[in-house]
Amino acid sequence: MGNLHNYLVEEVEEDFVDGLIDRREAIKRFGLLGVGVVAATSILAACARDEVTAPQASPERTASSPAATALPTEAIEFDGPEGRTLLGAWAAADEPKGGILVIHENRGLTDHIRSVAGRYAGAGYGALAIDLLSEEGGTAEVGGDAEAMAALDAASDERFIADMKAGLSEIERRLPDVKLAATGFCFGGAMVWMLLDSGEPRLAAAAPFYGTVPDDPDFSGSEAAVLGIYAALDSRVNATRDAAEAALQEADLTHRIVTFEGADHAFFNDTGMRYNAEAATDAWEQVLDWFSRYVD
């Protein structure tokens, strides 16, 4: 899991540089990720913070926010691989025209991610927000953000892939006559790329948001139409964008790569400090248009 581990370490560094966490919290998170105090101190010392502005209050949702049409979700349990029980939040659409697997950020299954599943239900898609910390008892049992990140870091790629495939199977069980898609954010975006790289054939479409791709990605086993969402200010993740596009071209998959100017990593999260309402609304409309073409 070297690629994802590095991604999570860089997430801590970026949150510190952007002023979202203080030095003490950064060192705690580094420690939980296996980075020693000396190494963590060196990383933080190298971070230039001259241009960092203080975080602003979390933005309030408005009537024009994508969250405004969200339907409620219910906590569910479903069958996972090797007899394990998986957890998630299910959002039922009145007349489902497709099924969407929603994959969370590195904080686990939060209320924000549940609301994203609800938004899809409001748009006419049955949606399952899977908890990839199910084996640990679920996100709520793990602890805070730092503990969730560390638990995800300790899990294997194989477990994530198996659990996501089980999530698709659960959607199929509930909605046997619809096409499937997957979307995810940050860590979850990386999970969507990993699912495509695994050769999962059931996806008709995918929309990874600012996620890094696996090393030497190979999407030849997929038939999904892929809409890749990136943020212009997110240089860390954007360093993998060309590799993602090259692999999509090599696999001859229908795809579009969209980069939102003036937006940063995690711009879609309307509970976070990097939320960008204009970019989030535009991205939501583009994803719904994409799914209407390839999932409905």
C-alpha positions in Angstrom: 0.0 0.0 0.0 3.0 2.3 -0.5 1.3 4.6 -2.9 -1.7 5.3 -0.7 0.5 5.5 2.4 2.5 8.3 0.8 -0.8 10.0 -0.2 -2.0 9.9 3.4 1.3 11.3 4.7 1.1 14.1 2.2 -2.5 14.8 3.2 -1.2 15.5 6.8 1.5 17.8 5.4 -0.9 19.6 3.2 -3.5 20.1 6.0 -0.7 21.5 8.2 0.6 23.9 5.5 -3.0 25.1 4.9 -3.5 25.8 8.6 -6.2 23.2 9.0 -4.4 21.4 11.7 -1.7 22.6 14.2 1.8 21.3 14.7 0.7 19.0 17.6 -2.1 17.4 15.6 0.2 17.0 12.6 2.8 15.2 14.7 0.1 13.0 16.2 -1.2 12.0 12.8 2.3 11.4 11.4 2.9 9.1 14.4 -0.3 7.1 13.7 0.9 6.7 10.2 4.3 5.3 11.3 6.3 8.5 10.8 8.7 9.0 13.7 9.0 12.3 15.6 12.3 13.2 14.1 11.1 12.6 10.6 7.8 14.4 11.3 9.7 17.4 12.8 11.8 17.6 9.7 8.8 17.5 7.4 7.1 20.3 9.3 10.2 22.4 9.4 10.4 22.2 5.6 6.8 23.4 5.2 6.7 27.1 4.1 3.7 28.8 5.8 4.3 32.4 4.8 1.4 32.5 2.5 -1.1 30.5 4.6 -4.3 32.3 5.6 -6.3 31.4 8.6 -9.1 29.0 8.0 -12.5 30.5 7.6 -15.7 29.2 9.2 -17.2 26.3 7.5 -19.7 27.5 4.8 -23.4 27.1 5.3 -25.4 25.2 2.8 -27.7 27.3 0.7 -30.8 26.6 -1.4 -28.6 26.3 -4.5 -26.2 23.8 -2.8 -26.2 20.3 -4.2 -27.1 19.2 -0.7 -30.4 20.9 -0.9 -32.0 18.0 -2.7 -30.6 15.2 -0.5 -32.9 12.4 0.6 -32.4 10.7 3.9 -30.1 7.7 4.3 -30.5 4.6 6.5 -27.7 2.7 8.2 -27.4 -0.8 6.7 -25.4 -4.0 7.1 -24.7 -6.3 4.2 -22.6 -9.4 3.3 -19.0 -8.8 2.6 -16.2 -11.1 1.5 -15.1 -14.1 3.6 -18.2 -14.0 5.7 -17.5 -10.5 7.0 -20.3 -8.0 7.6 -20.0 -4.6 5.9 -21.5 -1.3 7.0 -22.9 1.6 4.9 -25.5 4.2 4.4 -28.2 3.5 1.8 -30.2 6.2 0.1 -33.2 5.0 -1.8 -34.5 6.8 -4.9 -38.3 6.8 -5.6 -37.8 5.5 -9.2 -34.1 4.5 -9.4 -32.5 4.9 -12.8 -29.1 3.7 -11.7 -27.0 2.6 -8.7 -24.1 4.6 -7.3 -21.3 3.4 -5.0 -20.1 6.4 -3.0 -16.6 6.1 -1.4 -15.5 8.3 1.5 -12.5 10.5 2.2 -9.8 9.5 4.6 -11.9 10.4 7.5 -14.2 7.5 7.0 -18.0 7.4 6.5 -19.0 10.9 7.7 -22.3 12.8 7.6 -21.0 14.7 4.6 -20.5 11.5 2.6 -23.9 10.2 3.7 -25.4 13.4 2.4 -23.7 12.8 -1.0 -25.5 9.5 -1.2 -28.7 11.3 -0.3 -28.1 13.8 -3.1 -27.8 11.0 -5.6 -31.1 9.6 -4.4 -32.6 13.0 -4.8 -31.4 13.0 -8.4 -32.9 9.6 -9.0 -30.1 7.1 -8.2 -30.0 4.5 -5.5 -26.8 5.1 -3.6 -24.7 3.2 -1.2 -22.0 5.0 0.8 -19.8 2.2 2.0 -17.8 2.3 5.2 -14.3 1.0 4.4 -13.6 0.8 8.1 -16.3 -1.9 8.6 -13.8 -4.5 9.7 -12.7 -2.1 12.5 -16.3 -1.8 13.7 -17.1 1.2 11.6 -15.9 4.7 11.4 -17.8 5.8 14.6 -15.9 3.1 16.6 -12.4 4.0 15.3 -12.2 7.4 16.9 -11.3 10.7 15.4 -10.0 11.8 12.0 -6.5 10.8 12.8 -7.4 7.4 14.0 -9.6 6.8 10.9 -6.7 7.8 8.6 -4.3 5.4 10.4 -6.8 2.5 10.3 -7.2 3.0 6.5 -3.5 3.1 6.1 -3.1 -0.2 7.9 -5.6 -2.0 5.7 -4.6 -3.7 2.5 -5.5 -2.7 -1.1 -6.9 -6.2 -1.5 -9.4 -5.7 1.3 -10.5 -2.4 -0.1 -11.1 -3.8 -3.5 -13.0 -6.8 -2.2 -15.2 -4.6 0.0 -16.0 -2.2 -2.8 -16.9 -5.1 -5.1 -19.2 -6.4 -2.3 -20.8 -2.9 -2.2 -21.5 -3.2 -5.9 -23.1 -6.6 -5.3 -25.3 -5.1 -2.6 -26.5 -2.4 -5.0 -27.2 -5.2 -7.6 -29.2 -7.1 -5.0 -31.3 -4.1 -4.2 -31.6 -2.8 -7.7 -31.1 -5.8 -10.0 -32.1 -4.1 -13.3 -30.0 -0.9 -13.3 -26.5 0.0 -14.4 -23.8 0.8 -11.8 -21.4 3.6 -11.2 -18.8 4.6 -8.6 -17.7 8.0 -7.3 -15.3 9.0 -4.5 -13.5 11.9 -3.0 -9.8 12.4 -2.1 -8.9 8.9 -0.6 -12.2 7.8 -2.1 -11.2 9.1 -5.5 -8.1 7.0 -5.3 -10.3 4.0 -4.4 -12.3 4.5 -7.6 -9.2 4.5 -9.7 -8.1 1.4 -7.8 -11.4 -0.3 -8.5 -11.0 0.5 -12.2 -7.5 -0.9 -12.1 -8.8 -4.1 -10.5 -10.6 -5.0 -13.7 -14.1 -4.7 -12.2 -16.3 -5.1 -15.3 -19.7 -4.1 -13.8 -19.1 -0.3 -13.7 -20.9 1.6 -16.5 -19.4 4.9 -15.3 -17.1 6.4 -12.7 -16.4 9.9 -11.3 -13.3 10.0 -9.1 -12.8 13.4 -7.5 -9.1 14.5 -7.0 -7.7 11.0 -6.3 -4.3 9.6 -7.1 -4.0 6.6 -9.5 -2.2 3.4 -8.6 1.3 2.9 -9.9 1.4 1.9 -13.6 -2.5 1.9 -13.8 -4.1 -0.5 -16.2 -7.8 0.0 -16.9 -8.1 -2.5 -19.7 -10.4 -4.7 -17.7 -13.0 -2.0 -17.3 -15.8 -0.8 -19.6 -16.6 2.3 -17.5 -17.0 5.8 -18.9 -14.8 7.9 -16.6 -15.2 11.6 -15.7 -12.0 12.6 -13.8 -12.5 15.7 -11.5 -9.4 17.7 -10.5 -8.7 21.1 -8.8 -6.2 23.5 -10.4 -4.6 24.4 -7.0 -4.2 20.7 -6.0 -0.7 20.3 -7.4 0.0 17.1 -5.3 -2.8 15.1 -6.8 -2.5 16.8 -10.2 0.9 15.3 -10.5 -0.8 11.9 -11.3 -3.4 13.3 -13.7 -1.4 12.7 -16.8 -0.8 9.0 -15.8 -4.6 8.7 -15.3 -5.4 10.1 -18.7 -2.7 8.0 -20.4 -4.1 4.8 -18.9 -7.6 5.8 -19.9 -6.5 6.4 -23.5 -4.5 3.1 -23.5 -7.6 1.2 -22.4 -9.7 3.0 -25.0 -12.2 4.1 -22.4 -14.7 6.9 -23.0 -13.5 9.7 -20.6 -13.2 13.3 -19.9 -10.7 15.1 -17.5 -12.0 18.3 -16.0 -9.9 20.7 -13.9 -11.6 23.4 -12.0 -9.7 26.7 -12.0 -9.4 28.5 -8.6 -10.4 25.3 -6.7 -8.3 23.3 -4.3 -8.2 19.7 -3.0 -11.5 18.7 -1.4 -13.4 21.6 -2.9 -16.7 19.5 -3.1 -16.9 19.0 0.7 -19.3 21.7 1.9 -18.4 21.1 5.5 -14.7 21.7 4.9 -12.4 24.8 4.8 -11.5 24.3 1.1 -15.2 24.2 -0.1 -15.7 26.1 -3.3 -19.4 26.6 -4.0 -19.1 27.5 -7.6 -16.8 24.6 -8.5 -18.8 22.2 -6.4 -22.1 23.1 -8.1 -20.5 22.9 -11.6 -18.9 19.5 -10.8 -22.2 18.1 -9.5 -24.0 19.2 -12.6 -21.3 17.7 -14.8 -21.3 14.4 -12.9 -25.1 14.1 -13.1 -24.9 14.9 -16.9 -22.2 12.2 -17.2 -24.2 9.6 -15.4 -27.4 10.5 -17.4 -25.5 9.5 -20.5 -23.8 6.3 -19.3 -25.9 5.0 -16.4 -29.5 5.9 -16.9 
